[in-house]
Amino acid sequence: QVLLVESGGGLVQPGGSLRLSCAASGFIDGHYVMSWYRQAPGKERELVAYSMSVGGKIRYVDSVKDRFRISRDNATNMSLQMNDLKPDDTAVYYCGARNSSYNYIPEHWGQGTQVTVSS
C-alpha cells in the first residue's frame, strides 16, 4: 500500500517562500514518477511539476518554472521549494506518484497541504 504524506504548507505573504515535503512509503521495486499538483478553490486540480526517477527528468509548468524547484533526496522523499510566492499560488498542494518510467499522471495521492499567499 503506497502512502504519501505532505507537510510544510501554511500562510505566507506575497514574495515569501515555503518548502513542501512529501514522504512516500510502500513503493515496490521499480521506477516512480513523483509529482506536485495543486487545486485552488473553484478550479480543477492542475500539475505543478514532476520528477522522473529514470534519467532525472524534471518538468515545471510555465507559471512556476522560474520560482519553484523540485528535489528528491532518494526514491521516496521529494520536496518543492517555492519562492516569490503570489496570491495566485494559493491552493491545496498534493503529492502524487505513479509506478512508471514516463507517465506522470498519479496513481496515488497524498492528503494535501494548504498553501495560502496573502498579505
N, C-alpha and C positions, 0 to 999 in steps of 0.2 A: 504494500500500500504506500503510494507516494504521498508525502506530506510536505507542503510548502508553507513556511511561516514568515510573514513580512514584519518588519519593525522599522522605526525611525521616522514615522510621519509626525506632523504637528503643525503649529501655526507659525508662520514666518512673514516678515514684512517684505514688500516688493524689493527686489535686488539682493535679497538674502540667499542663504544656502541651506540645504538639507541633504542628508545622506540616508538613503533607504537600504535596508539589508533584506536578503531572502536566504533562509536556511532550508535546505531540502534534505529529506531523508527517504529511504525506501527505494532509491534508484537501483535498478537491476543493472547487470553488466551491459555496456553499450554506450552509445553516444546520445547526449541530450542537448537539445536547444533550449536555452533558458531565455525568458523574455520579460519585459515590463509592459504592462498595459495600464491605461487609466480610463476612468469614467467620470465625467463631470455631470452635475445634476441636469436631467432632461436630455442628455446626449447618450449616444451609443458608446460602448467601450471601444477604445482605439489603441493601436500599437504605439508604443513609445520607442522601444529599442529591443534588439535581441542579440544574443551571443551564441555562436555555434561552437561546440567543443571540437568539431573537426575543422582543422585549418584556422581556427581562431577568428573567423569572420564575425564582424560586428556591424550592425546597421542601425542608424538613427533616423527617425522621421525628421523632415526638414525643420519643423518648428522647434526642435530641441537640439539639433546636432551640434551647435556651437556652444551649448550651455550644459548639457548633460553628458556624463561618462559612465559607461558600464565597466565593472571589473569583476573578474571571477577569481577567487582565491584558489579554488580547486573545482572539481566537477560538480560540487554540490552547494557551494556558497557563492552568492552573487550580490553585488551592491550597485546602487545607482547614485552617483554624486550629482546633485542638481544645484547649479549655480545661477545667479542672476534670475531668480525666480520672478515670475509675473503673475498677476491675478488670473490670467487665463490658464495657468498651470494648476489651479485649484481643482482637485478631483480625488477620488479614491484610486489609489495605485495598487495594482495587482501583479504579483509574480506568477509567471506561467512556465510550464515545462512540457516538453514532448520528447519521447524516446525516438529520435530521428537524427540523421546526419544533416538534413537540409530543411525540413518542414518546421516552420516556427510557430504554426498555429497550435496553441497549447492543448494538451490532453488533460492536464492537471492545473488547478488554480489554487492560489492561496486565498486567505480570507479578506485581504485588502487592508490598506492603511491609509488614513485620511491625511491629505496634504492641503492646507489652506494658506493661501497667499493673500494677505490683507494688511492694510495699514490701520 
